[in-house]
Structure formats: C-alpha cells, structure tokens
C-alpha cells in the first residue's frame, strides 16, 4: 500500500469534523492479486470502422424473438449479429438523411446512446409488434423540448424515438420514419442520456411489462450546478420509467405508469415519470434474474464511483452526497457523516477514483448478475467494471456488501495462458491492426442469451464473449 495514502488517511482521521475532506476515502487499494478470477474469452465479432475510426458501441442486447443480437455505434448505425457472431449486418443507420435525426456524436459522451426492443417486437397482433426505441443526442434543437433544465446554453437535445418495423425478422429495418416521444434540452455538452431497458423478468400482463426505464444524467458541467438531481420537478439526474405505448403524459405521446412513485401523489411539483432520483450519471443498470434486484451504476464526480440497488422512489443523494459521503466539491467528499441520512439509498459497493488500478476520471459501468453455471467461477457474482481503464470487477450477488470497496475483486482475461486486463488485450489488437494503441478501453458490457456476457470497447471494434474453461 502506498505510504502517502496511509499518512493522508491518518491525518484526516485526526482532523476536526469540519476539516475531514478527502479525494481518497478508500486508502486501502483494491487488491491487485487477491481473489482474482481468470476467464476465457473469444473474439466473437468485429464491427466496422467508420472513416478509419473504430466503432463506438455502447450497448449490446439479445432480441430472442428474431434470434439475433443487436449492437449500436454512437455515430448512428445499429447492427444485427447472428448468435454465432459470424454475420454482422447494418440494421438501420439512425443518422441517415432520410430520418432527419441529425445525431450529434462529437466528443466522447455524445451520440446514439442506447436502444431497446419492445418485449412484443416479434409478436404479431400485439401493440408492441415491430417497435423498438432509441435514445440519441441530436444537433437539431428547433422543436420545443418536453423537459428544460432551467439554465445552461442548450448545447444540443436528447430525444427518445419509437421505430416500427413492418417485418421484425427482416435483415434491415423496413419501417417508416420514427415517432418522437420526448425531448430533453441539454444545458451542457456532457452527461447526456444513459441506458434504455425493459425489465426482462416482467411477464405479459404484469405491472412492469412493457414499461421503459431510462437512465438520465444531471445535465452535465460538473457538480450539478443547476441542482437538478434533487429536484423532483426535473427529469435530469433521474431513473425514469414510462409506458411508450400510453398517452397520459403532458405531450400525449407516451404514458406515465400508475405504479410510479410520484404519478398519483397529487403534487404539481413532482414528475410522474420519475422512478428514482439523486443520480449523477446513471449510464447502466441491470436486473438480477434470481430475485429481480435492480442494480444501477452511477458515475461519480471526481471521487466515488458507485453501484446501488434501486427501488421505486429511491433517492441516491446526489449532489448532497457522493456515494456514502457528503459531497463537498469537485476536490473531495466529507468523512464526518458517512451514510447518516436514513432517507437515502446508499451504495452496495463503491470505489475511489485514485485507486492505483485505475486511470484518472474513472467511471463505473455495470454488466450483469451471472446466475448460469457454464462459467463456474462467475456463478452468483455481479460483474461490473471501470470504463476508461477497462478493469473488470466482481462482488457476490448473494452476500451483497454495504458500501466501500473492500469486497471488490478483479476479473482478468486469459490470453493464451497470460492474465491480462481488457485494455492490454485491446492494445495488443491495435498493434496487429497496424494502429497506435489506445490509452482507454471505454468498456461497456452486453448481454446475450442464457446469461452470456460480452465486452464492448471503443478502441479496436472487437466484441468479445466470455466463455467456459475448455478443460
């Protein structure tokens, strides 16, 4: 353990409560070797470069009705993949001129953020037949937004679109122009939309069936300057839940579920769309297939990355709190009142950005709870990771910790007998591609049939699949 981290922690512990501020609340590093799990992988599929630049995938999902996987590129394409990874086809380019979407994909954080297929996508005769949804940043700010942040400079908009295919099994999208459901005016260029997702555990006719979850960041800039995450009259800094086939919203283009925590509270200053609040940048979430727990990864400011189990009406505390600690500034958090507000939901696991395994500007992402037995060493574990460094981590999904990073252990990739991080593997691939090795992994996870776990990155265009040991 670095001596300087021990000395700093000791000084802070002895300081008056008013001075207990640190940018390193976890001075004991995540173990580099203790508890490491090695996993095998294969190069499953390759996404095409665009103008010589590697693909920028954000999410990969299984569409079981048509027996295909789908993955996006932030610049506009949505690709279909065969289950064996041998066929990669462009399904639709949402940035094609015909659709007039005008995807804003400049910078690292903007672009085609996410997509989700309605559970009835391949069920002819149902209301959801042929429908899927995309969340994208757009440079077209002419239409009036449904949600305004109340400040900033409207750098761009983020829009939720509904697409309707005539034949869901067709190789390429064969439907008409998308229908816009809602529009957010973005006050700053960063912290945009997050994940779209339907609860895969919800059964037909159940209360959660067909309801679309939307992770939406606090608007950006840093520190939530517009105080949006704690504002229940603002859609920013929230996990939202809507019925895309309903019509009782303010604009009449989607529905607000009656089971949402603020939909029937009788207060004009709360939004019925809100499922949970107090989030900074909830880019990813995942349901535990065993018990339905909803794990949400929330990217921190400059200090704490966190994953929490989110329930209806949960408040995760941002920007009064960053993880288990009071938020002080971009330079640190307070140590004096850890996890002291009983009204808040605190992380099950969190880690500090200064950890020696990580890069500056760390950012957490969640994969899935692996309840299968094919990869035995991952059974009953929550798999998650750090976006820039490409570090993959795990914790027990059955003995869920209560904050901190003590329970976090690493997952490394077995590359011909050598244990490597994902970033090391990407760099090796870059060399084989004749490209300059990248400095970031930009890790995301994808989920396939039977609990398959894929890794995505923005450095080499390769989708990798974790596979069982061959012995």
VEXBA-595952 format. One line per 5 residues: number of its first residue (from 1); their letters; for each residue y, x, z of C-alpha. Coordinates in Angstrom, 2 decimals. Layout:
<kolfis>
NUM> A> Y:X:Z  ...
</kolfis>
This chain:
<kolfis>
1> XXXXX> 0.00:0.00:0.00  3.43:1.49:-0.87  5.12:2.78:2.30  8.52:1.45:1.28  7.18:-2.13:1.21
6> XXXXX> 5.82:-1.76:4.77  9.12:-0.35:6.05  11.17:-3.09:4.41  8.91:-5.81:5.80  9.14:-4.31:9.31
11> XXXXX> 12.94:-4.14:9.16  13.17:-7.74:8.01  10.81:-8.96:10.73  13.04:-7.36:13.37  16.29:-8.70:11.94
16> XXXXX> 18.20:-11.73:13.25  17.11:-15.02:11.70  20.34:-15.23:9.70  19.57:-11.88:8.05  15.91:-12.49:7.25
21> XXXXX> 16.26:-12.48:3.50  13.96:-10.64:1.10  12.92:-10.48:-2.52  9.44:-9.36:-1.40  7.98:-11.93:1.01
26> XXXXX> 4.41:-10.70:0.44  4.47:-6.96:1.25  0.67:-6.69:1.12  -0.19:-6.40:-2.58  -2.79:-8.47:-4.42
31> XXXXX> -5.97:-6.34:-4.24  -6.48:-4.37:-7.43  -10.24:-3.92:-6.99  -11.45:-6.05:-4.06  -13.19:-9.23:-5.24
36> XXXXX> -12.63:-8.55:-8.95  -14.68:-10.73:-11.30  -15.61:-9.35:-14.70  -16.10:-11.86:-17.52  -17.36:-11.52:-21.05
41> XXXXX> -15.35:-12.82:-23.97  -15.44:-13.18:-27.71  -12.70:-13.27:-30.31  -13.03:-16.94:-31.14  -10.39:-17.50:-33.81
46> XXXXX> -7.32:-15.93:-35.36  -4.04:-17.73:-36.01  -1.90:-16.69:-38.97  1.25:-14.62:-38.66  4.49:-16.16:-39.84
51> XXXXX> 6.69:-13.70:-41.74  4.72:-10.84:-40.24  5.19:-12.03:-36.66  2.18:-13.02:-34.57  1.55:-16.66:-33.74
56> XXXXX> 3.27:-18.09:-30.67  0.70:-20.53:-29.25  1.48:-22.50:-26.11  -1.47:-24.83:-25.61  -4.99:-25.47:-26.94
61> XXXXX> -6.79:-28.77:-26.33  -10.04:-30.46:-27.26  -9.95:-33.69:-29.26  -13.53:-34.93:-28.75  -13.20:-37.99:-30.96
66> XXXXX> -12.91:-35.86:-34.09  -14.83:-32.88:-32.73  -12.02:-30.37:-33.13  -9.78:-28.13:-31.09  -6.04:-28.06:-31.73
71> XXXXX> -3.51:-25.32:-31.02  0.20:-25.03:-31.76  2.62:-22.33:-32.82  6.08:-22.67:-31.25  7.70:-22.38:-34.67
76> XXXXX> 6.22:-25.68:-35.83  2.61:-25.56:-37.05  -0.19:-27.45:-35.34  -3.61:-26.08:-36.28  -7.08:-27.60:-36.03
81> XXXXX> -10.03:-25.37:-35.14  -13.70:-26.07:-35.63  -15.82:-25.89:-32.49  -17.32:-22.61:-33.69  -13.89:-21.10:-34.38
86> XXXXX> -14.72:-20.28:-37.98  -12.36:-22.81:-39.56  -8.63:-22.75:-38.89  -6.53:-25.30:-40.78  -2.91:-26.33:-40.51
91> XXXXX> -2.99:-29.97:-39.46  0.75:-30.53:-39.63  3.93:-28.47:-39.53  6.37:-30.48:-37.45  9.17:-28.23:-38.72
96> XXXXX> 8.52:-29.18:-42.36  11.70:-30.54:-44.01  10.06:-33.91:-44.67  10.01:-34.72:-40.95  13.65:-33.76:-40.23
101> XXXXX> 12.71:-32.48:-36.77  14.56:-29.13:-37.03  12.51:-27.18:-34.47  14.71:-24.79:-32.51  12.40:-21.82:-31.95
106> XXXXX> 14.79:-18.92:-31.41  14.35:-16.87:-28.26  11.20:-16.64:-26.18  11.41:-20.03:-24.45  12.41:-22.49:-27.17
111> XXXXX> 10.31:-24.18:-29.80  7.38:-26.56:-30.25  6.43:-26.70:-26.58  3.38:-28.92:-26.28  1.32:-31.75:-27.72
116> XXXXX> -1.26:-34.28:-26.55  -3.64:-36.68:-28.23  -3.76:-40.27:-27.02  -7.22:-40.90:-25.49  -7.85:-43.60:-28.12
121> XXXXX> -6.85:-41.34:-31.03  -10.18:-41.85:-32.82  -10.94:-45.39:-31.61  -10.20:-47.76:-34.47  -8.80:-51.12:-33.41
126> XXXXX> -7.12:-49.81:-30.25  -3.38:-49.45:-29.59  -3.68:-45.68:-29.35  -5.53:-45.23:-32.66  -4.22:-42.24:-34.61
131> XXXXX> -1.48:-41.43:-32.14  -0.52:-38.02:-30.77  2.63:-36.69:-29.16  4.72:-33.56:-29.50  7.42:-32.13:-27.25
136> XXXXX> 9.79:-29.82:-29.07  13.20:-28.27:-28.87  15.46:-29.24:-31.75  18.73:-27.95:-33.15  19.68:-31.49:-34.20
141> XXXXX> 21.96:-32.75:-31.44  23.54:-35.59:-33.40  21.62:-38.53:-31.83  22.68:-39.72:-28.41  20.36:-38.37:-25.67
146> XXXXX> 18.50:-40.57:-23.23  18.90:-38.01:-20.44  22.04:-35.95:-19.88  22.26:-33.12:-17.34  25.88:-33.74:-16.40
151> XXXXX> 27.04:-30.22:-17.23  26.36:-27.17:-19.32  27.10:-26.90:-23.01  24.30:-28.84:-24.80  22.75:-25.80:-26.45
156> XXXXX> 20.04:-27.95:-28.06  17.93:-31.05:-27.39  14.29:-31.52:-26.41  12.56:-34.54:-27.93  9.29:-36.38:-27.42
161> XXXXX> 7.84:-37.63:-30.71  4.97:-40.02:-31.47  2.95:-39.38:-34.63  0.46:-41.87:-36.08  -2.32:-40.66:-38.38
166> XXXXX> -3.91:-43.12:-40.79  -7.26:-41.34:-40.63  -7.61:-39.28:-37.44  -10.58:-37.37:-38.86  -8.65:-36.19:-41.93
171> XXXXX> -8.27:-32.44:-42.38  -4.48:-32.77:-42.40  -2.05:-35.29:-40.94  -1.74:-38.24:-43.32  0.72:-40.46:-41.49
176> XXXXX> 4.42:-41.14:-41.78  7.48:-39.76:-40.03  7.32:-39.53:-36.24  8.90:-42.01:-33.87  11.28:-40.55:-31.29
181> XXXXX> 10.51:-41.82:-27.78  13.05:-39.96:-25.71  15.60:-37.16:-25.95  16.94:-34.69:-23.41  20.26:-32.90:-23.89
186> XXXXX> 19.69:-29.33:-22.74  22.56:-27.72:-20.79  21.35:-24.13:-21.26  19.12:-22.21:-23.66  16.26:-21.53:-21.23
191> XXXXX> 13.96:-23.64:-19.03  13.13:-26.28:-21.58  10.17:-28.62:-21.86  6.73:-27.97:-20.45  3.29:-29.44:-20.94
196> XXXXX> 2.26:-32.85:-22.19  -1.03:-34.24:-20.95  -3.14:-37.35:-20.43  -5.37:-37.45:-17.38  -8.82:-36.64:-18.85
201> XXXXX> -10.55:-38.23:-15.85  -8.94:-41.66:-16.29  -11.34:-44.28:-17.59  -10.48:-47.06:-20.03  -8.67:-49.81:-18.18
206> XXXXX> -7.96:-47.59:-15.18  -4.50:-47.32:-13.67  -3.87:-43.85:-15.10  -5.44:-44.37:-18.51  -3.09:-43.71:-21.42
211> XXXXX> -0.21:-42.53:-19.23  1.50:-39.39:-20.46  2.50:-36.66:-17.99  5.48:-34.47:-18.94  6.43:-31.28:-17.15
216> XXXXX> 10.17:-30.81:-17.48  12.25:-27.89:-16.22  15.52:-27.95:-14.30  17.75:-27.27:-17.30  17.96:-23.51:-17.06
221> XXXXX> 20.57:-20.84:-16.42  19.11:-19.86:-13.03  19.26:-21.24:-9.50  19.54:-24.84:-10.76  23.36:-24.73:-10.94
226> XXXXX> 23.62:-28.42:-11.79  21.49:-29.40:-8.76  19.11:-31.45:-10.90  15.67:-30.81:-9.38  16.52:-32.68:-6.17
231> XXXXX> 18.49:-35.40:-7.96  16.25:-38.46:-8.33  18.63:-39.87:-10.93  17.97:-36.89:-13.23  14.89:-36.26:-15.35
236> XXXXX> 15.26:-32.48:-15.13  13.19:-30.43:-12.67  10.50:-33.11:-12.52  6.99:-34.07:-13.44  7.43:-37.32:-15.37
241> XXXXX> 4.88:-40.00:-16.20  5.40:-42.63:-18.89  3.43:-45.16:-20.92  4.16:-44.11:-24.51  2.87:-47.46:-25.79
246> XXXXX> 5.06:-49.51:-23.44  8.61:-50.78:-23.87  10.26:-51.38:-20.48  12.30:-48.15:-20.47  16.08:-48.15:-20.78
251> XXXXX> 15.85:-47.38:-24.51  12.91:-49.75:-25.06  10.81:-47.07:-26.78  8.27:-46.37:-24.03  7.06:-47.84:-20.78
256> XXXXX> 7.58:-46.97:-17.12  4.31:-47.41:-15.22  4.47:-49.79:-12.28  2.48:-47.28:-10.23  5.17:-44.59:-10.47
261> XXXXX> 6.67:-43.85:-7.04  10.25:-44.90:-7.90  9.65:-47.58:-10.52  9.89:-50.52:-8.13  11.93:-49.14:-5.23
266> XXXXX> 14.92:-51.35:-6.03  17.31:-48.38:-6.16  19.57:-47.89:-9.16  19.96:-44.18:-8.41  16.30:-43.25:-8.90
271> XXXXX> 14.46:-42.86:-12.20  11.24:-44.80:-12.60  9.86:-42.10:-14.91  9.63:-39.57:-12.06  6.17:-38.74:-10.72
276> XXXXX> 7.16:-35.67:-8.66  10.41:-33.79:-8.03  11.77:-30.47:-6.79  10.34:-28.39:-9.63  11.95:-25.41:-11.34
281> XXXXX> 9.88:-24.86:-14.47  6.51:-26.68:-14.35  5.11:-25.35:-17.59  1.44:-26.08:-16.89  -0.75:-28.49:-14.96
286> XXXXX> -4.49:-29.25:-14.78  -6.80:-31.76:-13.13  -9.84:-30.78:-11.10  -12.78:-32.55:-12.81  -14.58:-32.83:-9.48
291> XXXXX> -12.00:-34.63:-7.32  -9.01:-35.32:-9.55  -6.60:-32.97:-7.78  -3.58:-32.23:-9.98  -2.63:-28.54:-9.89
296> XXXXX> 0.89:-27.72:-11.09  2.13:-24.18:-11.77  5.87:-23.82:-11.15  7.66:-20.70:-12.37  9.89:-19.20:-9.68
301> XXXXX> 13.38:-17.76:-9.75  13.17:-14.02:-9.07  10.89:-14.02:-6.05  7.99:-16.50:-5.73  5.51:-17.94:-8.24
306> XXXXX> 3.61:-20.98:-7.01  0.79:-23.44:-7.65  0.69:-26.73:-5.76  -1.46:-29.83:-5.59  0.88:-32.63:-6.63
311> XXXXX> 0.58:-36.27:-5.59  2.78:-39.27:-6.55  6.26:-38.88:-5.09  5.73:-35.26:-4.05  8.82:-33.10:-3.57
316> XXXXX> 8.14:-29.38:-4.07  11.51:-28.37:-2.68  13.36:-26.52:-5.43  16.18:-25.47:-5.24  16.37:-25.75:-1.46
321> XXXXX> 13.04:-23.95:-1.32  11.23:-21.41:-3.47  7.57:-21.73:-2.58  7.09:-21.59:1.21  10.54:-20.10:1.76
326> XXXXX> 14.12:-21.32:1.82  15.92:-20.42:-1.37  18.89:-18.15:-0.70  19.90:-16.79:-4.08  18.54:-15.06:-7.16
331> XXXXX> 18.20:-11.99:-4.95  15.82:-13.39:-2.38  14.41:-16.04:-0.06  14.74:-16.69:3.66  11.92:-15.89:6.08
336> XXXXX> 13.11:-17.76:9.15  11.92:-21.33:8.43  8.76:-20.95:6.38  7.07:-24.29:5.47  9.10:-26.07:8.13
341> XXXXX> 10.12:-29.28:6.32  7.31:-31.85:6.76  8.62:-33.97:3.88  7.84:-31.32:1.28  4.66:-30.32:-0.53
346> XXXXX> 4.15:-26.56:-0.24  2.09:-24.29:-2.49  -1.62:-23.80:-2.03  -1.18:-20.33:-3.47  1.84:-18.22:-4.36
351> XXXXX> 2.60:-14.63:-5.20  5.62:-12.36:-5.18  7.19:-11.09:-8.37  7.46:-7.48:-7.09  3.67:-7.16:-6.78
356> XXXXX> 2.58:-3.82:-8.33  0.07:-5.56:-10.64  2.86:-7.47:-12.36  5.81:-6.94:-14.66  9.42:-7.84:-13.89
361> XXXXX> 10.24:-11.52:-14.45  6.76:-12.72:-13.58  5.86:-16.30:-14.42  2.82:-18.27:-13.29  0.58:-20.35:-15.53
366> XXXXX> -2.48:-22.42:-14.64  -5.73:-22.69:-16.55  -8.37:-24.96:-15.07  -10.83:-25.58:-12.29  -14.15:-24.39:-13.67
371> XXXXX> -16.89:-26.78:-12.49  -19.51:-25.66:-15.01  -22.34:-23.21:-14.35  -22.57:-21.34:-17.66  -20.21:-18.60:-16.43
376> XXXXX> -21.68:-18.42:-12.94  -19.09:-16.09:-11.47  -16.32:-18.61:-12.26  -18.06:-21.73:-10.93  -15.88:-23.73:-8.49
381> XXXXX> -12.86:-21.49:-8.99  -9.31:-22.31:-10.04  -8.40:-19.89:-12.83  -4.72:-19.10:-13.34  -2.57:-16.18:-14.37
386> XXXXX> 0.75:-14.45:-14.88  2.40:-14.96:-18.26  4.11:-11.61:-19.05  1.56:-9.24:-17.51  -1.48:-11.17:-18.73
391> XXXXX> -3.14:-10.79:-15.34  -5.77:-13.49:-14.76  -6.45:-14.59:-11.18  -8.69:-16.95:-9.25  -8.95:-18.75:-5.93
396> XXXXX> -11.61:-21.06:-4.52  -11.10:-24.66:-5.59  -13.18:-25.94:-2.66  -11.63:-23.83:0.10  -8.07:-24.22:-1.04
401> XXXXX> -5.69:-21.78:0.71  -2.48:-22.89:2.39  0.08:-20.70:0.69  0.60:-17.00:0.30  -1.26:-14.58:-1.92
406> XXXXX> -3.96:-13.36:0.48  -6.66:-15.40:-1.29  -5.76:-14.25:-4.81  -8.24:-12.04:-6.65  -8.33:-10.71:-10.22
411> XXXXX> -10.37:-11.60:-13.29  -10.84:-8.72:-15.73  -12.33:-8.74:-19.23  -15.49:-6.83:-20.05  -14.64:-4.96:-23.25
416> XXXXX> -17.84:-3.12:-24.23  -18.53:-2.15:-20.66  -14.93:-1.35:-19.70  -13.00:-3.74:-17.44  -9.56:-4.42:-18.91
421> XXXXX> -6.63:-6.76:-18.49  -5.79:-9.13:-21.32  -2.67:-7.12:-22.10  -4.73:-3.95:-22.52  -7.02:-5.78:-24.95
426> XXXXX> -4.05:-7.14:-26.93  -2.57:-3.65:-27.21  -5.88:-2.29:-28.47  -5.96:-5.05:-31.08  -2.37:-4.30:-32.13
431> XXXXX> -3.37:-0.73:-32.86  -6.27:-1.95:-35.03  -3.82:-4.29:-36.79  -1.51:-1.38:-37.54  1.22:-2.89:-35.36
436> XXXXX> 3.26:-1.50:-32.50  1.57:-2.53:-29.22  3.39:-5.34:-27.47  4.79:-4.99:-23.95  3.99:-8.57:-22.86
441> XXXXX> 0.90:-10.74:-23.07  2.65:-14.15:-22.90  -0.59:-15.59:-21.55  -1.49:-19.25:-21.76  -4.87:-20.95:-21.30
446> XXXXX> -6.65:-23.50:-23.44  -9.42:-25.91:-22.51  -12.37:-26.76:-24.73  -15.46:-28.98:-24.44  -17.79:-28.50:-21.49
451> XXXXX> -15.16:-26.67:-19.48  -14.64:-23.85:-21.98  -11.75:-21.54:-21.08  -9.71:-19.91:-23.85  -6.89:-17.41:-23.56
456> XXXXX> -3.85:-17.56:-25.83  -1.17:-14.93:-26.28  1.84:-14.20:-28.47  1.00:-10.61:-29.26  -1.95:-10.49:-31.65
461> XXXXX> -2.76:-14.02:-32.85  -6.27:-13.91:-31.38  -7.73:-16.81:-29.40  -10.38:-15.51:-27.00  -13.16:-17.52:-25.37
466> XXXXX> -14.68:-16.63:-22.02  -18.47:-16.63:-22.40  -21.54:-16.28:-20.15  -23.21:-12.98:-19.45  -25.79:-12.07:-22.07
471> X> -28.38:-10.82:-19.57
</kolfis>
